[in-house]
Every structure is written in structure tokens, then in C-alpha cells.
Amino acid sequence: MELGLYTFVPAAVSPEGRMLDADRRLDELLEQAVLAEQVGLDVIGVGEHHRPDFVVATPAVVLAAIAARTSRLRLASAVTVLSSDDPVRVFQEFATLDLLSKGRAEITAGRGSFIESFPLFGYDLDDYHELFAEKLELLLALRASERVTWRGRFRAPLHDQPVYPRPLQDPLPVWIAVGGTPQSVARAAHLGLPLAIAIIGGQWRQFQSFTALYRDLVAKAGHGATARISINSHGLVAATREAAAEAYWPNYLAVMGRIGRERGWPPPTRARFDAECGPAGALFVGDPEQVAAKIAEQHRVFGHDRFTLQMSLGPGNHEGVMRAIELLGTQVKPMLAQMLTQMLTPEPAPA
């Protein structure tokens, strides 16, 4: 199973609501990506936001900088908000990234968990679902053929239009990101696209119905050979569970509390946080053995192919994140490999 990390590159925000130290946060991200490759991790995802508390609005640009400093790490968006973007430009950007990285680029397409990009780029939130469906259709048409003829509702048509550059990978990987809707799972399955599930709260086993639905529909659609599942969660690895929790809780409280106030959620509590760090909860906060065991148990239930962890939930903990990346690669990954091997090894028959 592939193991990696993803980030939205959180920023500090002034009392007036301005982004602070964006250049420093990007420098830290590059250091984290280089270390991730050095310790044997497989993939890094960089998300897209259009608000002052997160730095990256253009994942392909940032991933290109990471590509220049690495040679093996897979480079994914996490996610590309396809609904408010132009699929032609998205394809061109990631095709270029694929060329620069010698075939390591991946698009993770989603509708986005925030809405700031819709008015920014002139789209109506009433068209939220239709925009994604239509733009995904065009993105896949661009991926499939050098010359494209296409017509839709929200974009000018294309008439036998050649689109360049072409990526090294054929096809360029396109994942579908989902949060909590079975319709999105079904879309990915019917199209034969890999599925990225964000599990950031509650109990992770509640998503077993999603993975089961995906595998069932993929098989019925004849796309079993291309079926893949990624699980993306929040957490932090430290020497002890107590150290991990104490380091992660302040940023978790600040970030999830701020987002919760925007969306009308109840404020986070320490008791709820501690419960979600436990075996049944969505957070992967603990020492290397605890995190490895939790991923392994999740794999036993989901059978997923990739797990990525967001450890930089807030700014100001670069040293802790660097240490966590080191632990994820040098301790969690080999422990996890051993645990998964043991799961696959049948017990000897009794004498």
C-alpha cells in the first residue's frame, strides 16, 4: 500500500484577516516534500483554497516546484476544484507537470469543500453539481484524445480542437475526491476512475458502505482493473501518543473551530478529540505503532491502495511536522508493511 502526506499549506492570519508569511510556508512545504521522498514515502498531495488561512490556490505550480527537488514522489492535487476551473487549463497544467516530473503527476478532481472559488471565477453556486459533472466529462475527453470535439452548457464548445502538451503518462491519472455522498462514489465507479475518500471526522468505519458500493459498481461496470481507493485523513505521528495529541490539539481546535463557526458546527472539545484519536475515530494521532496498527485495521476493512495523512493542520509547527514525516517513513511504513504481510499470511494448520 502506498503511504504519503497531503497538505493545504496553512497560513497565519493577521487580526485584519490578511495572510502572513506565505513565502515561509512554501519554503517549509518544499523541505517537507524533500524529506518525504528521502524517508521513502510514496506520494504528496497539495490542496487548493482561495482564502487567507491557506496559501495554495494553484496546486500545479507548487507541485512543479516539488518536482524540481524530487525524483520519485508521486505529485497529486488534493484537490483540484474542477467545478470552478477550466478543464482545458487543468489538463494543460498537469500535463506540463507530468513532463517536468517525468511521469509523476496526478489530478484529484473534486467539487470543493469551500465555496470561495465560485464567485471568484464567476460561477453560480446553484449550478454546483452540474458544473462538476460537465467539467469532468470534458477533462476526461481531453485526456482521451489529442483532438477534442465537445459541447456543454457552461463553456464554449470545442470543434476538433488539438490540446497540447500531452502528458508522459497515458492516461494521466484522474482521481475522484468524495466526502460524504454516495452519488460521487457511483460516478467514480461508473467512469472507472480511482476514488479518494476524505475521512476527517466521526468514526472511520461508517465509510465501509462507500468502499463496498464502489467495488460493487466498478465490477459491474467492468472497470475492476482500474479500481483504486485512497483514504485521506488528519493526524500526527510523534514519539508517544501523548506528545502527538498535545502537539496536534491546539491547531485542531483553532482550525476546526474556525471552520465550524463558519458552518454552524458545535465547537471542538478535548473529549471529542481524544475519542477521535482512538481506534474507532477518524484522527491518526499517536506513536508510530499506534498509527501503523490503525492504518492496517482500516486496510483490513477497506482494502485501500493508498493512505495519505495531513499533519500540517495549522501554521507554526514545521519542526514537529518534519519529525512526524520522518517517523511516518522510517517507522510507520515498515511496521505497516509487516502488519499487512501478516494479514495475508495464513495461520499454520494445527498439528
PADRENTI-746357 format. One record per residue: residue number from 0; residue in three letters; z negated, x negated, y of N, C-alpha, C in turn. Coordinates in steps of 0.2 Angstrom, whole numbers. Layout:
PT,NUM,ALA,Z,X,Y,Z,X,Y,Z,X,Y
...
This chain:
PT,0,MET,0,-4,-6,0,0,0,0,-4,6
PT,1,GLU,4,-3,11,4,-6,17,-2,-5,22
PT,2,LEU,-4,-10,25,-10,-9,29,-9,-12,36
PT,3,GLY,-11,-8,41,-9,-11,48,-14,-7,53
PT,4,LEU,-11,-8,60,-15,-5,65,-10,-2,70
PT,5,TYR,-13,3,74,-9,6,79,-14,6,86
PT,6,THR,-11,7,91,-14,7,97,-10,11,103
PT,7,PHE,-14,14,107,-11,17,114,-12,12,120
PT,8,VAL,-16,6,118,-17,2,124,-21,5,129
PT,9,PRO,-27,6,128,-31,10,133,-33,5,139
PT,10,ALA,-33,9,145,-34,5,151,-40,7,154
PT,11,ALA,-43,3,159,-49,5,163,-46,9,169
PT,12,VAL,-50,14,171,-48,18,176,-53,18,182
PT,13,SER,-50,17,188,-54,17,194,-57,24,196
PT,14,PRO,-63,24,200,-65,31,202,-60,35,205
PT,15,GLU,-55,32,208,-50,36,211,-44,39,206
PT,16,GLY,-45,36,200,-40,38,195,-34,34,194
PT,17,ARG,-35,28,196,-29,23,196,-30,18,190
PT,18,MET,-25,17,186,-25,12,181,-27,5,183
PT,19,LEU,-31,2,180,-34,-5,181,-32,-10,176
PT,20,ASP,-30,-16,178,-29,-22,173,-24,-21,168
PT,21,ALA,-19,-17,169,-14,-16,164,-11,-22,161
PT,22,ASP,-9,-27,165,-7,-33,163,-11,-37,158
PT,23,ARG,-18,-37,159,-23,-40,155,-23,-36,148
PT,24,ARG,-22,-29,148,-22,-26,142,-16,-27,138
PT,25,LEU,-11,-28,141,-5,-30,137,-5,-37,134
PT,26,ASP,-8,-42,138,-9,-48,135,-14,-48,129
PT,27,GLU,-19,-44,129,-23,-43,124,-20,-40,118
PT,28,LEU,-15,-35,119,-11,-32,114,-7,-38,110
PT,29,LEU,-4,-42,114,0,-47,111,-4,-52,107
PT,30,GLU,-10,-54,109,-14,-58,105,-16,-54,98
PT,31,GLN,-18,-48,99,-20,-44,93,-14,-43,88
PT,32,ALA,-8,-43,90,-2,-42,86,-1,-49,82
PT,33,VAL,-1,-54,86,0,-61,83,-5,-62,77
PT,34,LEU,-12,-60,79,-17,-61,74,-16,-56,68
PT,35,ALA,-14,-50,69,-12,-46,64,-8,-49,59
PT,36,GLU,-2,-52,61,3,-55,57,-1,-61,53
PT,37,GLN,-4,-65,57,-7,-71,54,-12,-69,48
PT,38,VAL,-16,-64,48,-21,-62,43,-17,-57,38
PT,39,GLY,-11,-56,38,-7,-53,33,-7,-46,33
PT,40,LEU,-8,-43,39,-7,-35,40,1,-34,40
PT,41,ASP,3,-28,39,10,-26,37,13,-23,43
PT,42,VAL,10,-19,47,13,-15,52,9,-14,58
PT,43,ILE,12,-14,64,8,-12,70,12,-6,74
PT,44,GLY,9,-1,76,11,4,80,9,5,87
PT,45,VAL,13,6,91,12,6,98,14,13,101
PT,46,GLY,9,17,104,10,24,106,13,24,113
PT,47,GLU,14,30,115,17,32,121,13,37,125
PT,48,HIS,11,36,131,7,40,135,10,40,142
PT,49,HIS,8,45,146,11,45,154,5,47,158
PT,50,ARG,-1,43,157,-7,45,161,-11,38,162
PT,51,PRO,-16,38,167,-19,32,169,-23,29,164
PT,52,ASP,-25,32,159,-30,29,154,-27,26,148
PT,53,PHE,-20,26,148,-16,22,143,-11,18,146
PT,54,VAL,-9,12,144,-5,8,148,2,9,146
PT,55,VAL,4,10,139,11,10,137,14,17,138
PT,56,ALA,20,17,142,24,23,142,31,21,139
PT,57,THR,32,15,137,39,13,134,37,9,128
PT,58,PRO,36,12,122,34,8,116,39,3,114
PT,59,ALA,46,4,115,51,-1,113,51,-7,117
PT,60,VAL,49,-7,123,48,-13,127,43,-17,125
PT,61,VAL,37,-14,124,31,-18,121,32,-21,114
PT,62,LEU,35,-17,110,36,-19,103,41,-25,103
PT,63,ALA,46,-25,108,51,-31,109,47,-37,110
PT,64,ALA,42,-37,115,38,-42,116,34,-45,110
PT,65,ILE,31,-40,106,28,-42,100,33,-45,95
PT,66,ALA,39,-42,95,44,-45,90,46,-53,92
PT,67,ALA,45,-54,98,47,-61,100,41,-66,98
PT,68,ARG,35,-63,96,30,-68,94,28,-67,87
PT,69,THR,32,-63,83,30,-62,76,37,-63,72
PT,70,SER,36,-63,66,42,-64,61,42,-59,56
PT,71,ARG,37,-56,54,36,-52,48,34,-45,49
PT,72,LEU,29,-44,54,26,-37,55,31,-32,57
PT,73,ARG,30,-26,53,34,-20,55,32,-18,62
PT,74,LEU,37,-15,66,36,-13,73,38,-6,73
PT,75,ALA,33,-2,74,34,6,75,31,9,81
PT,76,SER,34,14,83,31,18,89,26,22,86
PT,77,ALA,21,24,90,16,28,87,13,33,92
PT,78,VAL,16,38,95,23,40,93,28,39,99
PT,79,THR,34,40,97,39,42,102,39,49,104
PT,80,VAL,38,51,110,38,58,112,45,61,112
PT,81,LEU,48,62,107,55,64,107,57,70,111
PT,82,SER,52,75,111,54,81,115,56,80,122
PT,83,SER,53,75,125,54,74,132,58,68,134
PT,84,ASP,61,65,129,66,59,129,73,61,128
PT,85,ASP,77,56,129,84,57,127,85,53,120
PT,86,PRO,87,57,115,88,54,109,93,48,109
PT,87,VAL,98,48,113,103,43,113,100,36,116
PT,88,ARG,96,37,121,92,31,123,87,29,118
PT,89,VAL,83,33,115,78,31,110,82,27,104
PT,90,PHE,88,30,102,91,26,97,93,19,99
PT,91,GLN,96,19,105,98,13,108,93,8,109
PT,92,GLU,87,10,111,81,6,112,79,3,105
PT,93,PHE,78,7,100,76,5,94,81,1,90
PT,94,ALA,87,3,91,92,-2,88,92,-9,91
PT,95,THR,91,-9,97,91,-16,100,84,-19,98
PT,96,LEU,79,-16,97,73,-19,95,74,-21,87
PT,97,ASP,78,-17,84,79,-19,77,83,-26,76
PT,98,LEU,88,-26,81,92,-33,81,87,-38,83
PT,99,LEU,83,-37,88,79,-43,91,74,-45,85
PT,100,SER,72,-40,81,66,-42,77,69,-43,70
PT,101,LYS,76,-43,69,79,-45,63,77,-39,57
PT,102,GLY,77,-33,60,77,-28,55,70,-25,54
PT,103,ARG,65,-25,59,58,-23,58,56,-17,62
PT,104,ALA,61,-13,65,59,-8,70,59,-1,66
PT,105,GLU,55,3,68,54,10,65,52,15,71
PT,106,ILE,55,21,71,54,26,75,49,31,72
PT,107,THR,43,32,75,39,38,73,40,43,78
PT,108,ALA,43,49,77,45,54,81,40,60,81
PT,109,GLY,38,62,87,33,67,87,34,71,93
PT,110,ARG,30,77,93,30,81,99,25,79,105
PT,111,GLY,21,75,103,16,73,108,10,77,108
PT,112,SER,4,74,108,-2,77,109,-4,78,116
PT,113,PHE,-1,75,121,-2,77,128,4,79,131
PT,114,ILE,4,82,137,10,86,140,12,83,146
PT,115,GLU,10,77,148,12,75,155,19,73,155
PT,116,SER,22,71,149,29,69,150,34,75,151
PT,117,PHE,32,81,150,36,86,150,38,88,158
PT,118,PRO,34,89,162,35,89,169,38,83,172
PT,119,LEU,36,77,170,38,71,172,46,70,171
PT,120,PHE,48,72,166,56,72,164,59,78,165
PT,121,GLY,56,83,168,60,89,169,61,94,164
PT,122,TYR,56,95,159,57,99,153,51,105,154
PT,123,ASP,53,110,151,49,116,151,44,117,145
PT,124,LEU,38,117,146,33,117,140,35,124,136
PT,125,ASP,38,129,139,39,135,135,45,133,129
PT,126,ASP,48,127,130,53,125,125,50,120,121
PT,127,TYR,44,119,120,40,114,117,43,113,109
PT,128,HIS,44,118,106,46,117,99,53,117,98
PT,129,GLU,57,120,102,64,120,102,67,113,104
PT,130,LEU,64,110,109,66,103,111,65,98,105
PT,131,PHE,60,98,102,59,93,97,64,94,91
PT,132,ALA,65,100,89,70,102,83,77,100,85
PT,133,GLU,79,101,91,86,99,93,87,92,94
PT,134,LYS,82,89,97,82,82,99,82,77,92
PT,135,LEU,78,80,87,78,76,81,84,77,77
PT,136,GLU,87,83,78,94,84,75,99,79,78
PT,137,LEU,99,78,84,103,73,87,102,66,86
PT,138,LEU,95,64,85,93,57,84,96,56,77
PT,139,LEU,95,60,72,97,59,65,105,58,65
PT,140,ALA,109,62,69,116,62,69,118,55,72
PT,141,LEU,114,52,77,116,46,79,114,40,74
PT,142,ARG,109,41,70,108,36,65,113,36,60
PT,143,ALA,116,42,58,120,43,53,127,40,54
PT,144,SER,129,40,60,136,39,62,137,35,68
PT,145,GLU,142,31,68,143,27,74,146,31,80
PT,146,ARG,151,36,78,154,41,82,151,48,81
PT,147,VAL,149,51,86,145,57,86,148,63,90
PT,148,THR,149,68,86,151,75,90,145,80,89
PT,149,TRP,143,82,94,136,86,94,136,91,100
PT,150,ARG,133,96,99,132,101,105,125,104,104
PT,151,GLY,121,105,109,115,108,109,113,112,115
PT,152,ARG,107,114,116,105,118,122,103,114,127
PT,153,PHE,99,109,126,95,105,131,99,99,134
PT,154,ARG,104,97,131,108,91,133,115,92,133
PT,155,ALA,119,88,137,126,88,137,129,86,130
PT,156,PRO,134,90,128,137,88,122,140,81,121
PT,157,LEU,141,79,115,145,73,114,151,74,110
PT,158,HIS,157,71,112,163,73,109,166,66,106
PT,159,ASP,165,65,100,167,59,96,165,53,100
PT,160,GLN,159,53,102,156,48,107,154,42,102
PT,161,PRO,156,36,103,153,30,100,147,28,103
PT,162,VAL,142,26,99,135,24,102,133,18,99
PT,163,TYR,132,13,104,130,6,102,124,4,106
PT,164,PRO,120,-1,103,122,-5,97,120,-2,91
PT,165,ARG,122,-4,85,120,-2,79,114,-6,76
PT,166,PRO,109,-3,73,104,-7,71,105,-11,64
PT,167,LEU,101,-16,63,102,-20,57,101,-16,51
PT,168,GLN,95,-12,51,93,-8,45,98,-2,45
PT,169,ASP,100,0,39,104,6,38,101,10,32
PT,170,PRO,98,16,34,97,18,40,91,15,44
PT,171,LEU,91,16,50,85,14,54,79,19,52
PT,172,PRO,73,17,50,68,21,48,66,26,54
PT,173,VAL,65,32,52,63,38,57,58,41,53
PT,174,TRP,51,41,55,46,45,53,45,51,57
PT,175,ILE,42,56,54,40,62,57,32,62,58
PT,176,ALA,29,62,64,22,62,65,20,69,65
PT,177,VAL,14,71,62,11,78,62,4,77,63
PT,178,GLY,1,82,66,-6,83,67,-9,88,63
PT,179,GLY,-8,95,64,-11,100,61,-6,106,59
PT,180,THR,0,105,59,5,111,57,9,110,51
PT,181,PRO,8,114,46,12,114,40,20,114,41
PT,182,GLN,22,117,47,29,118,48,32,111,50
PT,183,SER,28,107,53,31,100,54,31,96,47
PT,184,VAL,26,97,43,27,94,36,33,96,33
PT,185,ALA,34,103,33,40,106,29,46,103,32
PT,186,ARG,47,102,39,53,99,42,54,92,39
PT,187,ALA,49,88,39,50,81,37,52,81,29
PT,188,ALA,49,85,25,51,86,18,59,88,17
PT,189,HIS,61,93,21,67,96,20,73,91,23
PT,190,LEU,71,87,28,75,81,30,75,75,26
PT,191,GLY,70,74,22,70,68,18,67,63,22
PT,192,LEU,63,64,27,60,59,31,53,57,29
PT,193,PRO,51,51,30,44,49,29,39,53,34
PT,194,LEU,33,54,32,28,58,35,22,54,37
PT,195,ALA,21,54,44,15,51,47,10,56,49
PT,196,ILE,4,56,46,-1,61,47,-7,58,51
PT,197,ALA,-9,61,57,-14,58,61,-20,62,59
PT,198,ILE,-25,59,56,-32,62,54,-37,58,59
PT,199,ILE,-39,62,64,-44,58,69,-50,62,70
PT,200,GLY,-51,68,66,-57,71,66,-58,76,60
PT,201,GLY,-64,78,59,-66,83,54,-66,79,47
PT,202,GLN,-65,82,42,-65,79,35,-58,78,33
PT,203,TRP,-57,72,30,-50,70,29,-47,74,23
PT,204,ARG,-51,76,18,-49,80,13,-45,86,14
PT,205,GLN,-46,89,20,-43,95,22,-35,94,23
PT,206,PHE,-33,88,23,-26,87,24,-23,86,17
PT,207,GLN,-26,87,12,-23,86,5,-18,92,4
PT,208,SER,-19,97,7,-14,103,7,-7,100,10
PT,209,PHE,-8,96,15,-2,94,18,2,89,14
PT,210,THR,-1,84,11,2,79,7,5,83,0
PT,211,ALA,1,88,-2,4,91,-8,10,95,-6
PT,212,LEU,10,99,0,16,103,2,22,98,3
PT,213,TYR,21,92,6,26,88,7,29,85,1
PT,214,ARG,25,83,-4,28,81,-11,32,86,-14
PT,215,ASP,29,92,-14,32,98,-17,39,99,-14
PT,216,LEU,39,100,-8,46,101,-4,51,96,-5
PT,217,VAL,48,90,-4,53,84,-5,56,84,-12
PT,218,ALA,52,85,-17,55,85,-24,60,91,-24
PT,219,LYS,59,97,-22,63,102,-22,70,101,-18
PT,220,ALA,69,97,-13,75,96,-9,79,90,-11
PT,221,GLY,76,87,-17,80,81,-19,79,75,-16
PT,222,HIS,74,74,-12,73,68,-7,67,64,-10
PT,223,GLY,66,64,-16,60,60,-19,60,53,-18
PT,224,ALA,66,50,-18,67,43,-17,65,40,-10
PT,225,THR,66,45,-5,64,43,2,57,45,4
PT,226,ALA,54,48,0,47,51,2,42,46,3
PT,227,ARG,39,45,9,33,41,10,28,44,15
PT,228,ILE,22,42,14,17,45,18,13,40,21
PT,229,SER,11,40,28,7,36,31,1,40,34
PT,230,ILE,-5,37,33,-11,40,36,-13,36,42
PT,231,ASN,-14,39,48,-16,35,54,-23,38,56
PT,232,SER,-28,34,57,-35,36,59,-38,31,63
PT,233,HIS,-44,33,66,-48,29,71,-53,26,67
PT,234,GLY,-55,20,69,-61,16,66,-62,9,69
PT,235,LEU,-66,6,66,-68,-1,67,-71,-5,62
PT,236,VAL,-69,-11,60,-72,-15,55,-77,-20,58
PT,237,ALA,-83,-21,56,-87,-26,58,-91,-29,52
PT,238,ALA,-96,-33,53,-99,-37,48,-104,-32,44
PT,239,THR,-106,-27,48,-111,-21,45,-109,-15,48
PT,240,ARG,-110,-9,44,-109,-3,47,-112,-1,53
PT,241,GLU,-119,-4,54,-122,-3,60,-119,-6,66
PT,242,ALA,-117,-12,65,-113,-16,70,-107,-12,72
PT,243,ALA,-103,-10,67,-97,-6,69,-98,0,73
PT,244,ALA,-103,4,71,-105,10,74,-107,9,81
PT,245,GLU,-111,4,82,-114,3,89,-109,0,93
PT,246,ALA,-104,-3,91,-98,-6,95,-93,0,96
PT,247,TYR,-92,4,92,-87,9,92,-89,16,96
PT,248,TRP,-96,17,95,-98,24,98,-97,24,106
PT,249,PRO,-99,19,110,-98,20,117,-91,22,119
PT,250,ASN,-86,19,117,-79,21,118,-77,27,115
PT,251,TYR,-79,29,109,-78,35,106,-81,41,110
PT,252,LEU,-87,40,113,-90,45,117,-86,46,123
PT,253,ALA,-84,40,127,-81,41,133,-74,44,132
PT,254,VAL,-70,41,127,-63,44,127,-62,51,124
PT,255,MET,-66,52,119,-66,59,116,-69,64,120
PT,256,GLY,-74,62,124,-77,66,128,-73,68,134
PT,257,ARG,-69,63,137,-64,65,142,-59,69,140
PT,258,ILE,-56,68,134,-50,72,131,-53,79,130
PT,259,GLY,-59,79,127,-62,86,125,-63,90,132
PT,260,ARG,-65,87,137,-66,91,143,-60,94,146
PT,261,GLU,-54,90,145,-48,92,147,-45,98,142
PT,262,ARG,-47,98,136,-45,103,131,-50,109,130
PT,263,GLY,-56,108,132,-61,113,131,-65,112,125
PT,264,TRP,-65,106,122,-69,105,116,-76,104,118
PT,265,PRO,-81,105,113,-88,103,114,-88,95,114
PT,266,PRO,-93,93,118,-94,85,119,-96,82,112
PT,267,PRO,-94,76,111,-96,72,105,-103,71,105
PT,268,THR,-106,72,99,-113,70,98,-114,64,93
PT,269,ARG,-119,60,94,-120,55,89,-121,57,82
PT,270,ALA,-124,63,81,-125,65,74,-118,67,71
PT,271,ARG,-113,70,75,-107,72,73,-103,65,71
PT,272,PHE,-103,60,76,-100,54,75,-102,50,69
PT,273,ASP,-109,50,68,-112,47,61,-109,50,55
PT,274,ALA,-109,57,55,-106,61,50,-99,59,48
PT,275,GLU,-95,58,54,-88,57,53,-87,50,50
PT,276,CYS,-92,45,51,-91,39,49,-93,38,41
PT,277,GLY,-96,44,39,-97,44,32,-91,45,27
PT,278,PRO,-92,45,20,-87,45,16,-82,51,16
PT,279,ALA,-84,57,19,-80,63,19,-77,63,26
PT,280,GLY,-79,60,31,-77,60,38,-71,56,39
PT,281,ALA,-68,58,45,-61,55,47,-61,48,50
PT,282,LEU,-67,46,52,-68,39,55,-69,34,50
PT,283,PHE,-65,28,51,-66,22,46,-70,17,50
PT,284,VAL,-77,18,51,-81,14,54,-86,11,49
PT,285,GLY,-86,4,48,-90,1,43,-89,-6,42
PT,286,ASP,-92,-8,37,-91,-15,35,-85,-15,30
PT,287,PRO,-82,-21,29,-76,-22,25,-76,-18,19
PT,288,GLU,-81,-18,15,-81,-15,8,-81,-7,9
PT,289,GLN,-85,-5,14,-85,2,15,-78,5,17
PT,290,VAL,-75,2,22,-69,4,24,-63,3,19
PT,291,ALA,-63,-2,15,-59,-3,9,-60,3,4
PT,292,ALA,-66,4,2,-68,10,-3,-65,17,0
PT,293,LYS,-66,18,6,-64,24,9,-57,25,9
PT,294,ILE,-53,20,11,-46,20,10,-43,21,3
PT,295,ALA,-47,17,-1,-45,18,-9,-46,25,-11
PT,296,GLU,-52,28,-9,-53,35,-11,-48,40,-8
PT,297,GLN,-46,39,-2,-41,43,1,-34,42,-2
PT,298,HIS,-33,36,-4,-27,35,-8,-27,38,-15
PT,299,ARG,-32,39,-18,-33,42,-24,-31,49,-24
PT,300,VAL,-33,52,-18,-32,59,-16,-25,61,-14
PT,301,PHE,-22,56,-9,-16,57,-5,-10,54,-9
PT,302,GLY,-12,48,-12,-6,44,-14,-2,41,-9
PT,303,HIS,-4,40,-3,0,37,3,2,30,2
PT,304,ASP,7,28,6,10,22,5,8,17,11
PT,305,ARG,5,20,16,3,16,22,-3,19,25
PT,306,PHE,-7,14,27,-13,16,31,-14,12,38
PT,307,THR,-14,15,43,-15,11,50,-21,14,53
PT,308,LEU,-24,9,57,-31,11,60,-31,9,67
PT,309,GLN,-33,14,71,-33,12,78,-40,10,80
PT,310,MET,-41,4,82,-48,1,83,-49,0,90
PT,311,SER,-44,0,95,-45,-1,102,-45,6,105
PT,312,LEU,-50,10,104,-50,16,107,-51,16,114
PT,313,GLY,-55,11,117,-56,11,124,-55,3,126
PT,314,PRO,-55,2,133,-54,-5,135,-61,-9,135
PT,315,GLY,-60,-15,135,-66,-19,136,-69,-22,130
PT,316,ASN,-66,-21,124,-69,-24,118,-64,-28,114
PT,317,HIS,-60,-32,118,-55,-36,115,-58,-41,109
PT,318,GLU,-63,-44,110,-66,-49,106,-68,-45,99
PT,319,GLY,-71,-39,100,-73,-35,94,-67,-33,90
PT,320,VAL,-61,-31,94,-55,-29,90,-52,-35,87
PT,321,MET,-52,-41,90,-49,-46,86,-53,-48,80
PT,322,ARG,-60,-48,80,-64,-49,74,-62,-43,69
PT,323,ALA,-62,-37,71,-60,-32,67,-53,-33,63
PT,324,ILE,-48,-35,67,-42,-36,64,-42,-42,59
PT,325,GLU,-46,-47,60,-47,-52,56,-50,-50,49
PT,326,LEU,-55,-46,50,-59,-43,44,-54,-38,40
PT,327,LEU,-50,-34,44,-45,-30,40,-40,-33,36
PT,328,GLY,-38,-39,39,-33,-43,35,-36,-47,29
PT,329,THR,-41,-51,31,-44,-56,26,-49,-53,21
PT,330,GLN,-52,-47,23,-57,-44,18,-55,-37,16
PT,331,VAL,-54,-33,20,-52,-26,18,-46,-26,14
PT,332,LYS,-40,-29,16,-34,-29,12,-35,-32,5
PT,333,PRO,-38,-38,4,-38,-40,-3,-43,-35,-7
PT,334,MET,-48,-33,-4,-53,-28,-8,-49,-22,-10
PT,335,LEU,-45,-19,-5,-42,-13,-6,-37,-14,-12
PT,336,ALA,-33,-20,-12,-28,-21,-17,-32,-21,-24
PT,337,GLN,-38,-24,-24,-41,-24,-31,-43,-17,-33
PT,338,MET,-46,-13,-28,-48,-7,-30,-42,-2,-32
PT,339,LEU,-36,-3,-29,-31,1,-31,-28,-1,-38
PT,340,THR,-28,-8,-39,-26,-10,-46,-31,-7,-51
PT,341,GLN,-37,-7,-50,-42,-5,-55,-41,3,-56
PT,342,MET,-39,7,-51,-37,14,-51,-32,15,-56
PT,343,LEU,-27,10,-56,-21,11,-60,-22,8,-67
PT,344,THR,-27,4,-68,-28,1,-75,-32,6,-80
PT,345,PRO,-29,8,-85,-33,12,-90,-39,9,-93
PT,346,GLU,-44,13,-94,-50,11,-97,-49,9,-104
PT,347,PRO,-51,4,-107,-50,2,-114,-53,8,-119
PT,348,ALA,-50,9,-124,-52,14,-129,-58,12,-132
PT,349,PRO,-63,16,-134,-69,14,-137,-68,11,-144
PT,350,ALA,-72,6,-146,-71,3,-152,-73,8,-158
